[in-house]
Amino acid sequence: MPIKHEKLEKIATQTRIKTLDLCVSGGGHLASAFSCVDILVALYCGGIMRIDFVNPKGDDRDRFILSKGHAASALYVILSAAGFFPEAELADYGKGLCKLGAHPDKDVSGIEATTGSLGHGLGIACGISLAAKMDSKDYKSFVLLGDGECSEGQIWEAALFASRHKLDNLIGIVDRNRLCVTDFTEDCICLDPLSDKWESFGWDVCEINGHSFDELIKALSEAKNKKNGKPKMIIAGTVKGKGVSFIENNPIWHTKIPFGKQIDAARKELDSKIA
Amino acid sequence: MKISILDMRDAFFDALYLIAKSDKNVVLLTDDFGAPSLDKFRKDLAKQYINAGISEQNMVSVAAGLALCDKKVYMYAISPFVTVRCYDQIKVDLCVMNLPVTAVGVGAGFAYDNAGPTHHSIDDISVMRVLPNMTVYSPSDSVMAAALAEISYKSIGPEYIRFDRGKTQIFYDDNEHFGEGLKELRSGEDVLLISSGVMTGRAHEIAHELEKSNLKAGVIDLYRIKPLNEKLLLKIVSAYDKIVTLEEHLLGGGLGSLIAEFMADNKVLKPLKRIAISDSRAYSYGDRKSLQAYCGLDLNSCVKCVLDWIKS
């Protein structure tokens, strides 16, 4: 049974606090990580994914690919909380010759694929989903895309491939925060109407609020269980930098990390959500 | 069918077909590129044959996903399209993750002659050999091509094999194991010619011509570009005073560069002449014979180049 959503809300806030700590000490992309924290919490803590930290490479596990690899800091926090590696290892994030860097590495327990160069993850997930079909396995592949990442041509190559091969065991999620690196997506090369694009490529698409656990759990559960011969795409409307008001929805925060009093302000705002 | 009368590509795919028939985890991806020898594979092993469409970047990532699930994956395309076209995917998805995926490229050098620069593969050795974890083969005949099916099947990391088109001269017998990565096909005294792929035949012709000038030339077929068998190469190179490299590839970063690096790193600084394609002649159209002549890779140009260099 899924954990109560209030508990997921608390996990999400705790994840943001720890992600803030990681980024302050070791760099990374804080706003992009905050944007997708709720999606990651729903997947890993909301009873969606079949995972086993004791046997992280078990044949029947569900696979998750963080195609927007620059949100690795949040994923590392969640993997650590889920037991894939001790929380103490987070202390090394971004420091010295480290195991945990700003993008996911396959050699870290719980990470399925090395990502960071945008556009690759959906194709990798296609390969994993195709292998499941070939081997008559029932595991699912989940892949989280950035919306700015959907500007990559390879995303649409993979979109064609997935529907051609009827990969209904593939569940994509677009973190639709409407910001890319320096700009708003619609002022850049414009992605709307994004749902229509995925639908026209043969995907089963739904749009949700990517910060609502009600909607996330419902959409992810349905996508996981629906066998209709179509790959699934969940367009999750999100806010980049979600959780800290002065970071939210502002392009300057893509690579920026809070400094000095900003750190205290951010932590205070996040702490207030738990209290 | 006797391997020696087969096209390199067909020799490889015939051997791969037999392997795939006995191991359903062998998967072949193509970017909508075919071959007569693949018809059988496609028909008999349909579930293991995926036409990924003309989308090479995605083909590499799909290959990585399959390999992450313990599939032994081959990707097939014209050489530039399975190398430089999808280089970032090869780097990140195959080399960083060190996955057992073999890129099979057809059309080494000027093999797609009048198709022009888009289809020539004259920079692939440079770019592929610098990738950590990548193994690079440049086979010179069909016997080796057939053997590479089994060799690549047993590999545990990414590989790139560049095949020429059409039938080739045969240098090896069926018992050759190709584990050494290079072979001194002809021994000499005065000058050592190092080549690979289609130019190994040219190296033999040059060696024959040099005899007329009382020069005894040795010939090495360096069919595995990476990892280089430095120990064996050092042993052979040490016996010569002059080294010539010969390649239907750009001067920068190719076989000649590799040998220069090897000699520098091993403190065997012998006079070296690199015969290759210069930047100014790189992007051209024409039949292969004309292109080779234009780039100084025809027999007469090569012999003159070697003789002039030795005399200088």
Interface residues (C-beta under 8 A of the other chain):
Chain A: K106 E112 A113 T114 T115 G116 S117 G119 H120 G121 L122 G123 I124 A125 C126 G127 I128 S129 L130 A131 A132 M134 D135 S141 G153 Q154 E157 A158 L160 F161 R164
Chain B: K24 V27 K47 I50 A52 G53 S55 Q57 N58 M59 V60 S61 V62 A63 A64 G65 L66 A67 L68 C69 D70 K71 D88 Q89 V92 D93 V96 M97
